[in-house]
Amino acid sequence: MSELITADLVVLDQNLGEDRFDLIRNLSEKVVQQGRATSLDGLYADAKARESKTDTGIPGGIAIPHCRSEAVTEATLAMARPAPGVDFGAKDGPADLIFFIAAPEGADQEHLTLLSKLARSLVKKSFVASLRSAEDPQDVVDLVNGALGLGGASEASEAGASADAASSDKGEPRGGSKTPTGEGSTSLAAGATAGAGAAAGVGAAAGTGASGATADASTADTAASHDDHGTEPATGDAASRSGSTEKRLVAVTACPTGIAHTYMAADSLAQVAEEKGIRLDVETQGSSGNEALSQETIDAADAVIFAVSVDVRDRGRFAGKPVIESPVKRGIDEPDVMIDEALAASEDPNARRVSGSKSENASTASDEGTWGGRIYRSLMTGVSYMIPFVAAGGLLVAISFILGGYEIANNANDILGISDDAVTGDGASLFNLGDTSLLQYLAAVANVIGNFAIGLLVPALAGYIAFGMSGRPGIAPGFAAGLVANTVGAGFLGGIVGGLLAGVVAYLLAKPKLPRWLAGMMPVVIIPLLATMISSGLMFLVLGQPIAWIMTVLNDFLMSMSGASAVVLGLILGAMMGADLGGPINKAAYLFATAGLSAGNDVSKEIMAAVIAAGMVTPLAMALATTIRKKYFTEAEISNGRAAWLLGASFISEGAIPFAAADPLRVIPSSLVGSAVAGAVCMGSHVASPAPHGGIWIVLLVDNWPMYLISVVIGTIVTAAMYLVLKGLGNAKTGNEKADEVAAAS
């Protein structure tokens, strides 16, 4: 592996321009001059674009501009100590230590890990002081290599490394908390390492505990591999400081490039948590490896911190937790404020909480590396991304029925002059309605747009299943396979099979390690091309017709259902909706209903109505229970119950998750029974909904709407009554009742 930094890439005590972009261009020139990038304009443009998104200055006079660029041929680190300093957006003023990280698009994991390790080293005051006092470029190179554990460090740095190593050899970091290792996360109990993530070869104090003892940072290799599994409770001074009511927080840090800010934010939060005596587990979603926090660790946390400038991966794992969310840079600039806000949120029943479902994106250590776990997560990803297409399209179709009556479904294309999905120009337009009324014209537009959106159901399902399996390279093959499934009549089952095929092929194609010149083309050209050819070809030539036959048999079976059979189907679908409240069983029932809805027949609409009614029941029942028997519940649960009224009425089953997570043995059986009753009543009454979502708000669109509402009310009462009976068994006393007894005793 070539050196990341050389003396020729270091500039000391020179005027490098008036602003940050002048300095970045100067350092980009250095990179190009050393043959590490092919184009100055290309590298500078990518670095400028990244810098324009978020300031890269951090407290302490440091800045880390960085980018990925196709112009870069090998991972490179350039350093400047400008005179005067240059403003990079930090709150405390200009930066006089600038590290410019230039990474190729296909950077190898080893280089990315080293670059991330350097970023984490910059939280060490002694390391930063050494850089400021370095007399020549080679001194800087030696310091950096020492921090990265690559050798060539100065004697002082080696001495510091020896001190850290001695501490590490004792098997326990100073502070007394034992922390097993594992790639990618930082786990910090109160009293554990203060400077988690600082570099090897830079041994100095990062913080001081309440007892006055200095807490040294562990070596970078240890810090980069702290994990959340099996972390023991805090001991020693920190434990006594936090007492028996120790708060636990979890955090996720992530930035667009995943090289620098991701890890610096993690370490800044970790240091402040140690100083405050708070147990903090951090998941770094960066480029140099990531191991997810265990669900057990997340469940035990009092609140969540998201210091992120990109989407959180598998956000649903944190569902229901109080959350503080800010850009990743705030985790570096104001870690103390973010932790204080998280602690306050953990005590506030009205604090913002992470939405979604834990089961939807559940990721556990046991299934992380298995094909079964990967397939499960991919299916849930596909369903989650597909639902907005169905909801938007279905509601537009329902609105078209309100505006123009049900006949608009047969007349919309004629009104707009659409033939073979193309506008011929023979129909009405907004400025030339002809014989068509404005209301009919708008109804036709809403109907056509809604049907187009619903038509994307299967391609979106397949595309995002493939995305969940293999990332962005799988999206195009997945959508193509979904379109083929639609064409051959394979429906949503074909979409599932096609999406999995596309995802698996794209995933396997990305596995081989290829030369850099070829690796850059793989995700954009080669993988989408080959994965589309293989998955769509198999769907068209081999799998499509058998799956289409299965769909035909299934649809014929549904069309034949009436009377008692319809009630049984309603019972089954209702029980599925109440089984896991937004999880895979719930989603399977909803997908079954929405896929059939596009057929437009009465049975499909009845199934849709039963699924919606059953999905509303459990959150409404929790709201009712907390309203009529408050003594069984805590103030936080009562507050959640108030919110559940609106969530349930809007067909958001996840509104009951806080109750199910806290008391599953009572909530889930009650939910199963009440939801099944609601589904059966709805199906037996031939209630029909043309809309795929909306809860109580679509009541005017529903055929036989009185029974629609009655079925929801009956299911809600059954669930709430059963839940309260189970709560009262054995004279169980919970929530406010316990609080009253404690107050009376005192």
C-alpha positions in Angstrom: 0.0 0.0 0.0 1.4 3.4 -1.0 2.0 6.1 1.6 -1.0 8.3 2.3 1.1 11.4 2.9 4.6 12.5 2.0 6.7 15.5 2.7 5.8 16.9 -0.7 2.2 17.0 0.3 2.8 19.2 3.3 2.8 23.0 3.2 3.8 24.9 6.4 3.5 28.5 7.3 2.7 29.9 3.9 -0.1 32.2 2.7 -2.4 29.9 0.7 -5.1 32.3 -0.3 -7.8 34.5 1.2 -10.6 31.9 1.5 -11.1 28.2 1.9 -11.5 27.5 -1.8 -8.1 29.1 -2.6 -6.5 26.8 -0.1 -8.4 23.7 -1.3 -7.2 24.5 -4.9 -3.6 24.9 -3.7 -3.7 21.5 -2.0 -5.5 19.9 -5.0 -2.5 21.1 -7.1 -0.1 19.4 -4.7 -2.1 16.1 -5.1 -2.0 16.4 -8.9 1.7 17.3 -9.0 2.5 14.2 -7.1 0.7 12.1 -9.7 -2.1 11.1 -7.4 -4.9 12.7 -9.4 -5.4 13.0 -13.2 -7.2 16.3 -13.3 -6.9 19.4 -11.2 -10.2 20.8 -12.4 -12.0 17.5 -11.7 -10.5 17.1 -8.2 -11.1 20.8 -7.3 -14.7 20.7 -8.5 -15.5 17.6 -6.4 -13.8 19.1 -3.3 -15.5 22.4 -3.8 -18.9 20.8 -4.2 -18.4 18.8 -1.0 -17.2 21.9 0.9 -20.2 23.9 -0.3 -22.6 21.4 1.3 -21.3 21.5 4.8 -18.6 23.5 6.6 -15.6 21.2 7.4 -14.1 23.4 10.1 -14.3 22.1 13.6 -13.5 23.7 17.0 -9.8 24.0 17.9 -8.6 25.6 14.7 -8.9 22.5 12.5 -10.5 21.8 9.2 -10.8 18.6 7.2 -12.0 19.3 3.6 -12.5 16.0 1.9 -14.1 14.4 -1.2 -14.3 11.3 -3.3 -13.4 12.0 -6.9 -12.9 10.0 -10.1 -9.9 12.2 -10.8 -8.0 10.7 -7.8 -6.0 7.6 -8.6 -4.9 6.7 -5.0 -6.1 7.7 -1.6 -4.1 10.8 -0.5 -3.7 13.1 2.5 -2.4 16.6 2.0 -1.8 19.0 5.0 -1.4 22.7 5.3 -0.5 25.0 8.2 -1.4 28.3 6.6 -0.3 31.7 7.8 -2.6 33.4 8.3 -5.3 30.9 9.2 -8.3 30.4 6.9 -12.0 30.4 7.8 -13.7 27.0 7.2 -16.9 27.8 9.1 -15.9 26.8 12.7 -17.6 28.8 15.4 -14.3 29.6 17.1 -12.7 31.2 14.1 -10.2 30.4 11.3 -8.3 27.1 11.0 -4.5 26.9 11.1 -4.4 23.1 10.6 -6.0 21.8 7.4 -6.0 18.2 6.3 -7.3 17.6 2.8 -8.5 14.1 2.1 -8.7 13.0 -1.5 -10.2 9.6 -2.0 -10.8 7.8 -5.3 -14.4 6.7 -6.0 -13.4 3.0 -5.6 -11.1 3.5 -2.6 -10.1 0.3 -0.9 -11.2 -0.4 2.7 -7.7 -0.3 4.1 -7.1 3.3 2.9 -10.5 4.4 4.1 -9.9 3.0 7.5 -6.6 4.9 7.8 -8.2 8.1 6.7 -11.0 7.7 9.2 -8.5 6.9 12.0 -6.6 10.1 11.3 -9.8 12.1 11.6 -10.4 10.5 15.0 -6.9 11.4 16.1 -7.6 15.1 15.7 -9.7 15.0 18.9 -6.4 14.5 20.8 -5.0 17.8 22.1 -1.5 16.5 22.3 -1.5 15.3 18.7 -2.8 18.7 17.5 -0.2 20.5 19.6 2.6 18.4 18.1 1.4 19.3 14.6 1.4 23.0 15.4 5.0 22.8 16.7 6.4 20.6 13.9 9.4 22.3 12.3 9.4 20.8 8.8 7.1 18.7 6.6 8.9 15.4 7.4 8.0 15.9 11.1 4.3 16.2 10.1 4.6 13.0 8.0 6.2 11.2 11.0 3.5 12.3 13.4 0.7 11.3 11.0 2.2 7.9 10.3 2.6 7.4 14.0 -1.0 8.3 14.6 -2.0 5.8 11.9 0.2 3.1 13.3 2.4 3.0 10.1 5.7 3.6 11.8 8.1 6.6 11.6 6.6 8.4 14.6 8.8 10.7 16.6 10.2 9.5 19.9 7.7 11.5 21.9 4.9 9.8 20.0 6.4 6.4 20.5 6.6 7.1 24.2 3.0 8.0 24.2 2.1 4.9 22.3 4.0 2.8 24.8 2.1 4.3 27.7 -1.2 3.6 26.0 -0.1 0.1 25.2 0.9 -0.5 28.8 -2.6 0.5 29.9 -4.2 -1.7 27.2 -2.1 -4.7 28.2 -3.6 -4.7 31.6 -6.8 -5.9 29.8 -8.9 -2.9 31.0 -8.9 0.7 29.9 -8.4 3.3 32.6 -11.8 4.1 34.1 -12.7 0.5 34.8 -15.2 -0.5 32.1 -14.4 -3.6 30.1 -15.5 -3.2 26.5 -15.2 -6.1 24.0 -14.0 -5.4 20.5 -15.8 -5.6 17.2 -15.6 -3.7 13.9 -17.3 -0.4 13.4 -19.1 0.8 16.6 -17.9 2.7 19.6 -19.3 1.6 22.9 -18.6 3.8 25.9 -19.8 3.1 29.4 -19.6 5.7 32.0 -16.0 5.8 33.2 -14.6 4.0 30.2 -12.1 5.4 27.7 -12.3 9.2 27.4 -10.8 9.6 24.0 -12.3 6.7 22.2 -11.0 6.6 18.7 -7.8 8.6 19.1 -4.8 7.4 17.3 -2.0 4.9 18.2 1.2 6.6 18.8 -0.3 9.7 20.4 -0.6 8.9 24.1 -2.1 11.8 26.1 -5.0 12.5 28.4 -8.3 13.2 26.7 -10.4 14.0 29.8 -10.5 13.9 33.5 -13.0 12.0 35.6 -14.9 13.3 38.7 -12.2 11.8 40.9 -9.6 13.9 39.2 -7.9 11.0 37.6 -6.9 11.4 33.9 -8.7 9.1 31.5 -6.4 8.3 28.6 -7.7 7.5 25.1 -7.2 3.9 24.1 -5.3 3.2 20.9 -6.9 3.8 17.6 -7.1 0.1 16.7 -9.0 -0.5 19.9 -11.2 2.6 19.5 -12.1 1.7 15.9 -13.2 -1.7 17.0 -15.3 -0.9 20.2 -18.5 -2.8 20.0 -21.9 -2.8 21.7 -22.2 -6.4 22.4 -21.8 -7.6 26.0 -20.7 -4.3 27.5 -20.5 -4.5 31.2 -22.1 -1.9 33.6 -19.9 1.0 34.6 -17.7 0.5 37.6 -15.4 2.6 39.8 -15.7 6.3 40.2 -17.9 6.8 37.1 -20.4 4.2 38.3 -20.7 5.8 41.7 -21.1 9.2 40.0 -24.0 8.0 37.9 -25.6 6.0 40.7 -28.3 3.3 40.2 -30.2 5.5 37.8 -27.6 5.6 35.1 -28.9 7.0 31.9 -28.1 5.1 28.7 -28.0 6.7 25.2 -27.3 5.5 21.8 -26.1 7.5 18.8 -25.6 7.2 15.1 -23.2 9.4 13.2 -22.9 9.6 9.4 -21.8 12.1 6.8 -22.0 12.1 3.0 -18.5 10.7 2.3 -18.2 8.7 5.5 -14.5 9.4 6.0 -13.9 12.1 8.5 -16.9 13.8 10.2 -18.7 10.5 10.9 -15.9 9.3 13.3 -15.0 12.7 14.8 -18.7 13.2 15.8 -18.7 9.8 17.3 -15.6 10.5 19.4 -16.7 13.9 20.4 -20.0 12.6 21.7 -18.2 9.7 23.4 -15.8 12.0 25.3 -18.6 14.3 26.6 -20.7 11.3 27.6 -17.8 9.9 29.7 -17.3 13.3 31.4 -21.0 13.4 32.3 -21.1 9.9 33.6 -23.5 8.8 30.8 -23.3 5.4 29.1 -23.2 5.9 25.4 -23.1 3.4 22.5 -22.3 4.9 19.1 -22.8 3.3 15.7 -20.7 4.9 13.0 -22.2 4.5 9.5 -19.1 5.4 7.6 -16.8 4.1 4.9 -14.3 2.2 7.0 -16.7 -0.4 8.3 -19.9 -0.4 10.2 -21.4 -2.9 12.7 -24.9 -2.1 13.8 -25.8 -1.7 17.4 -27.6 -4.7 18.7 -31.3 -4.4 19.2 -30.8 -5.3 22.9 -28.6 -2.2 23.3 -31.0 0.0 21.4 -34.0 -1.2 23.5 -32.1 -0.5 26.7 -31.4 3.1 25.7 -33.4 6.1 27.2 -33.0 8.2 24.1 -31.3 8.4 20.6 -28.9 10.9 19.1 -28.8 11.1 15.3 -25.8 13.2 14.3 -26.2 12.6 10.6 -26.2 14.5 7.3 -27.5 11.5 5.3 -30.4 9.0 6.0 -29.9 6.7 8.9 -29.6 3.1 7.8 -32.4 0.8 9.2 -33.9 3.7 11.1 -36.8 1.5 12.1 -34.6 -0.2 14.7 -35.0 2.9 16.9 -38.7 3.2 16.5 -40.5 4.8 19.5 -37.3 6.2 21.2 -37.0 9.9 22.0 -34.7 11.4 19.5 -32.4 14.4 19.0 -31.4 14.8 15.3 -29.0 17.3 13.8 -26.4 17.5 11.1 -23.2 15.5 11.8 -21.1 18.6 12.3 -23.1 19.6 15.3 -22.0 16.4 16.9 -18.4 17.7 16.7 -19.2 21.4 17.5 -21.8 20.9 20.3 -21.6 17.3 21.6 -22.4 18.5 25.1 -25.5 20.3 24.0 -26.8 17.3 22.0 -26.3 15.0 25.0 -28.1 17.4 27.3 -30.9 17.6 24.9 -31.1 13.8 24.6 -31.2 13.5 28.4 -34.0 16.1 28.6 -35.9 14.2 25.8 -35.7 11.0 27.8 -37.7 12.6 30.6 -40.2 14.3 28.3 -43.3 12.3 27.4 -44.0 14.8 24.6 -40.5 14.6 23.0 -40.2 13.8 19.4 -39.8 10.1 18.8 -38.4 8.0 16.0 -41.3 6.9 13.8 -41.7 3.6 12.0 -41.6 0.0 13.1 -38.7 -1.9 14.8 -39.7 -5.1 13.1 -39.7 -3.4 9.7 -36.0 -2.9 9.6 -34.9 -5.2 12.4 -31.2 -6.2 12.1 -29.7 -8.6 14.6 -26.3 -10.1 15.0 -27.7 -13.6 14.3 -29.1 -12.8 10.8 -26.6 -10.1 9.8 -24.5 -12.5 7.7 -27.2 -15.0 6.6 -29.1 -15.1 3.4 -32.3 -15.6 5.3 -31.7 -12.3 7.2 -30.6 -10.5 4.1 -33.7 -11.6 2.1 -36.0 -10.7 5.0 -34.6 -7.2 5.3 -34.8 -6.7 1.5 -38.4 -7.7 1.4 -39.3 -5.2 4.1 -37.3 -2.5 2.4 -39.3 -3.1 -0.8 -42.6 -3.0 0.9 -41.8 0.1 2.8 -40.7 2.0 -0.3 -43.7 0.7 -2.3 -46.4 1.9 0.0 -46.2 5.6 -0.9 -46.7 4.7 -4.6 -49.9 2.8 -3.7 -51.2 5.4 -1.2 -50.7 8.3 -3.6 -52.1 6.5 -6.6 -55.0 4.9 -4.7 -56.1 8.1 -3.1 -56.0 10.0 -6.4 -58.2 7.3 -8.0 -60.6 7.6 -5.0 -60.7 11.4 -5.4 -61.5 10.9 -9.1 -64.5 8.9 -8.0 -65.7 11.7 -5.8 -65.4 14.3 -8.5 -66.7 12.2 -11.5 -68.4 9.1 -10.1 -67.3 5.5 -10.6 -67.9 5.7 -14.4 -64.8 7.9 -14.6 -62.7 4.7 -14.5 -64.1 3.7 -17.9 -64.2 7.2 -19.4 -61.0 8.9 -18.3 -58.9 7.9 -21.2 -61.5 9.0 -23.7 -62.0 12.3 -22.0 -58.3 13.1 -22.2 -57.7 11.6 -25.6 -55.3 8.9 -24.4 -54.6 5.9 -26.5 -52.0 3.2 -25.8 -50.8 5.4 -22.8 -50.1 8.4 -25.1 -52.1 11.6 -25.5 -53.4 11.8 -29.1 -54.6 15.4 -28.9 -58.2 14.5 -29.6 -59.4 14.9 -26.0 -60.2 17.7 -23.7 -57.6 20.1 -22.3 -57.7 22.7 -19.5 -58.1 25.5 -22.0 -60.3 23.6 -24.4 -62.8 21.5 -22.5 -65.3 21.0 -25.4 -68.3 19.1 -24.2 -66.6 18.0 -20.9 -67.3 19.8 -17.7 -64.3 21.1 -15.6 -65.2 18.7 -12.8 -65.2 15.7 -15.2 -62.0 16.8 -16.7 -60.2 17.1 -13.3 -61.7 13.7 -12.3 -60.2 12.2 -15.5 -56.8 13.7 -14.8 -56.8 12.4 -11.2 -57.9 9.0 -12.3 -55.2 8.6 -15.0 -52.4 9.9 -12.8 -53.6 7.7 -9.9 -53.6 4.6 -12.2 -50.1 5.5 -13.5 -48.9 5.6 -9.9 -50.6 2.4 -8.9 -49.0 0.8 -12.1 -45.6 1.5 -10.5 -46.5 -0.8 -7.5 -44.8 -3.9 -8.8 -41.8 -2.1 -10.4 -41.2 -0.1 -7.2 -41.6 -3.2 -5.1 -39.1 -5.1 -7.2 -36.7 -2.2 -7.5 -36.4 -1.5 -3.8 -36.2 -5.2 -2.9 -33.1 -5.3 -5.1 -31.9 -2.0 -3.5 -32.3 -3.6 -0.1 -30.2 -6.6 -1.3 -27.4 -4.9 -3.2 -27.7 -1.1 -2.8 -28.0 1.4 -5.7 -26.6 -0.9 -8.4 -29.7 -3.1 -7.9 -32.3 -0.4 -8.4 -32.4 -0.4 -12.2 -32.3 -4.2 -12.6 -35.1 -4.5 -10.0 -37.4 -1.9 -11.7 -36.8 -3.6 -15.0 -37.7 -7.1 -13.6 -40.8 -5.5 -12.0 -41.9 -4.1 -15.3 -41.4 -7.5 -16.9 -43.5 -9.1 -14.2 -46.3 -6.6 -15.0 -46.0 -7.4 -18.7 -46.3 -11.2 -18.3 -49.1 -10.9 -15.7 -47.0 -12.2 -12.8 -48.3 -9.4 -10.5 -46.8 -8.7 -7.1 -45.5 -12.3 -6.7 -43.5 -11.8 -9.9 -42.3 -8.5 -8.5 -41.0 -10.1 -5.4 -39.2 -12.9 -7.3 -37.8 -10.5 -9.9 -36.6 -8.1 -7.2 -34.9 -10.8 -5.3 -33.3 -12.1 -8.5 -32.0 -8.7 -9.5 -30.7 -8.0 -6.0 -28.9 -11.3 -5.7 -27.3 -11.0 -9.1 -26.2 -7.4 -8.5 -24.9 -8.4 -5.0 -22.8 -11.3 -6.4 -21.4 -9.2 -9.3 -20.2 -6.6 -6.8 -18.2 -9.2 -4.7 -15.1 -9.8 -6.8 -12.1 -7.4 -6.2 -11.3 -5.9 -9.6 -8.6 -3.5 -10.9 -9.4 0.2 -10.2 -10.0 1.1 -13.8 -12.7 -1.6 -14.0 -14.1 -1.2 -10.5 -15.2 2.4 -11.2 -17.5 1.2 -14.0 -19.1 -1.7 -12.2 -21.8 0.0 -10.1 -22.8 2.4 -12.9 -22.6 0.4 -16.1 -21.6 -3.3 -15.8 -23.6 -4.4 -12.8 -26.9 -2.8 -13.9 -26.5 -4.2 -17.4 -25.7 -7.8 -16.5 -28.1 -7.9 -13.6 -30.9 -6.6 -15.8 -30.2 -9.0 -18.6 -30.1 -12.0 -16.2 -33.0 -11.2 -13.9 -35.4 -9.8 -16.5 -34.4 -12.5 -19.0 -35.2 -15.3 -16.5 -38.5 -13.6 -15.6 -39.5 -13.3 -19.3 -38.3 -16.7 -20.5 -38.7 -19.0 -17.6 -40.4 -17.8 -14.4 -43.0 -15.3 -15.6 -45.7 -17.6 -16.9 -45.7 -20.1 -14.0 -46.1 -17.1 -11.5 -48.8 -15.6 -13.7 -50.7 -18.9 -13.5 -50.5 -18.8 -9.7 -51.8 -15.3 -9.7 -54.7 -16.2 -11.9 -55.7 -19.1 -9.6 -55.4 -16.8 -6.6 -57.6 -14.1 -8.2 -60.2 -16.6 -9.2 -60.3 -18.0 -5.7 -60.8 -14.4 -4.3 -63.6 -13.7 -6.8 -65.4 -16.8 -5.6 -65.4 -15.8 -2.0 -68.7 -14.8 -0.5 -70.8 -15.4 2.7 -69.1 -17.4 5.3 -65.9 -17.7 3.3 -65.6 -13.9 3.2 -65.9 -13.8 7.0 -63.1 -16.3 7.4 -60.9 -14.3 5.0 -61.7 -11.2 7.0 -60.7 -13.0 10.3 -57.4 -14.1 8.8 -56.5 -10.7 7.3 -57.6 -8.9 10.5 -55.4 -11.1 12.7 -52.5 -10.5 10.4 -52.9 -6.7 10.6 -52.9 -7.0 14.4 -50.1 -9.5 14.8 -47.1 -7.2 14.7 -48.4 -3.7 14.2 -46.5 -2.6 11.1 -44.1 -5.5 11.0 -43.7 -8.2 8.3 -47.0 -10.0 8.9 -48.9 -6.7 9.0 -47.2 -5.6 5.8 -47.9 -8.9 4.0 -51.6 -8.5 4.6 -51.5 -4.9 3.4 -49.5 -5.9 0.3 -52.0 -8.6 -0.5 -54.8 -6.1 -0.3 -53.2 -3.3 -2.3 -52.0 -5.6 -5.1 -55.5 -6.9 -5.6 -57.0 -3.4 -5.5 -55.5 -2.5 -8.9 -57.8 -5.1 -10.4 -60.7 -2.9 -9.6 -63.2 -5.7 -8.7 -65.6 -5.6 -5.7 -63.9 -8.4 -3.7 -60.5 -6.6 -3.9 -62.2 -3.4 -2.5 -63.8 -5.4 0.3 -60.4 -6.9 1.2 -58.9 -3.4 1.2 -61.6 -2.1 3.5 -61.2 -5.0 5.9 -57.4 -4.5 6.1 -57.7 -0.8 6.8 -60.4 -1.3 9.4 -58.4 -3.9 11.2 -55.2 -1.8 11.1 -56.9 1.0 12.9 -58.1 -1.1 15.8 -55.1 -1.5 18.1 -53.9 2.1 18.4 -57.5 3.2 19.0 -57.9 0.5 21.6 -54.7 1.6 23.4 -56.0 5.2 23.3 -59.4 4.0 24.7 -57.8 1.9 27.5 -55.6 4.7 28.7 -58.5 7.1 28.7 -61.0 4.9 30.8 -58.5 3.2 33.2 -55.8 5.7 33.8 -54.6 4.2 37.0 -53.2 1.2 35.1 -50.8 3.5 33.1 -47.9 5.8 33.6 -48.1 9.5 32.6 -45.9 8.7 29.5 -48.3 5.9 28.5 -51.3 8.1 28.9 -49.6 10.7 26.7 -48.8 8.0 24.1 -52.5 7.0 24.3 -53.6 10.6 23.4 -51.4 10.5 20.4 -52.7 7.0 19.4 -56.2 8.5 18.8 -55.0 10.4 15.8 -52.6 7.6 14.7 -55.2 5.0 14.8 -57.8 7.1 13.1 -55.3 7.7 10.3 -54.6 3.9 9.8 -51.1 4.0 11.4 -50.8 0.7 13.2 -47.4 1.7 14.6 -49.2 4.0 17.1 -49.6 1.0 19.3 -45.9 0.0 19.2 -44.9 1.7 22.5 -47.6 -0.3 24.3 -46.7 -3.6 22.6 -43.0 -3.1 23.3 -43.6 -2.5 27.0 -46.3 -5.2 27.5 -46.3 -7.7 24.6 -47.9 -10.6 26.4 -51.1 -8.5 27.0 -51.2 -6.2 24.0 -50.5 -8.7 21.1 -53.2 -11.3 22.1 -55.7 -8.5 22.5 -54.7 -6.9 19.2 -55.0 -10.3 17.4 -58.5 -10.9 18.6 -59.9 -7.4 18.2 -58.4 -6.8 14.7 -59.7 -10.2 13.6 -63.2 -9.3 14.7 -63.0 -6.0 12.9 -61.8 -7.7 9.7 -64.6 -10.3 9.9 -67.4 -7.8 10.5 -66.1 -5.6 7.7 -65.9 -8.5 5.1 -69.2 -10.0 6.2 -70.9 -6.6 5.7 -69.4 -6.2 2.2 -67.8 -2.9 3.0 -65.6 -1.8 0.1 -62.9 0.8 -0.2 -61.4 2.0 -3.5 -58.6 3.8 -1.5 -55.6 2.0 -0.1 -55.0 4.3 2.9 -56.5 7.0 5.0 -58.3 5.4 7.9 -61.3 7.4 9.0 -60.6 10.2 6.6 -61.7 8.2 3.6 -65.1 7.4 5.1 -67.0 9.2 2.3 -65.3 7.1 -0.3 -66.2 3.8 1.3 -69.3 1.8 0.2 -71.5 0.9 3.3 -69.5 3.4 5.4 -71.7 2.9 8.5 -70.6 -0.7 8.8 -67.0 0.4 8.1 -67.1 2.6 11.2 -69.1 0.0 13.2 -66.5 -2.7 12.5 -63.7 -0.4 13.7 -65.7 0.5 16.9 -66.4 -3.2 17.7 -62.8 -4.2 17.1 -61.6 -1.3 19.3 -63.9 -2.2 22.2 -63.0 -5.9 22.0 -59.3 -5.1 22.0 -59.4 -2.5 24.8 -61.7 -4.7 27.0 -59.4 -7.8 26.6 -56.3 -5.7 27.3 -57.8 -4.2 30.5 -58.9 -7.6 31.7 -55.5 -9.0 31.2 -54.0 -5.9 32.9 -56.2 -6.5 35.9 -55.5 -10.2 36.3 -53.8 -11.0 39.6 -54.7 -7.5 40.8 -51.8 -6.1 38.8 -51.0 -2.5 39.8 -49.1 -0.4 37.4 -48.5 3.2 36.4 -50.3 5.8 38.4 -51.7 3.3 40.9 -48.2 2.3 42.0 -47.2 6.0 42.2 -50.2 6.7 44.4 -49.3 3.9 46.8 -45.7 5.1 47.0 -46.8 8.6 47.8 -49.2 7.4 50.5 -46.6 5.2 52.1 -44.2 8.2 52.3 
